[in-house]
Amino acid sequence: MLNGLGIYVHYDAHPEFIQAALDYQRMLGFRSPSEDESGLARFVQILANYEGPSDKYSIFVGSNWRLPLPAYGYLIDGWKIVDQENW
């Protein structure tokens, strides 16, 4: 979460998928999503590209208190998930 911003991933929110997306982003040479808005935007792009254009309701970006619940919550620092909770 960057300045209270969160990403909701409807279908593939398990930690293995999120970590794989982080690893892919690092492999491409982009900034970490925890570094700045550019890194976060690329992370959302990678997630949305994976989900595909036909599933228009699987990725949400917004204030963490406005995201659909229940959900998994991950705190990302650099390229690793450092904390996880379920809401």
Buried (B, 14 or more C-beta within 10 A) or exposed (E): BBEEBBBBBEEBBEEEBBBBBBEEBEEEEBBBBBBEEEBBBBBBEBBBEBBEEEEEEBBBBEEBEEBEEEBBBBEBEEBEBEEEEEE
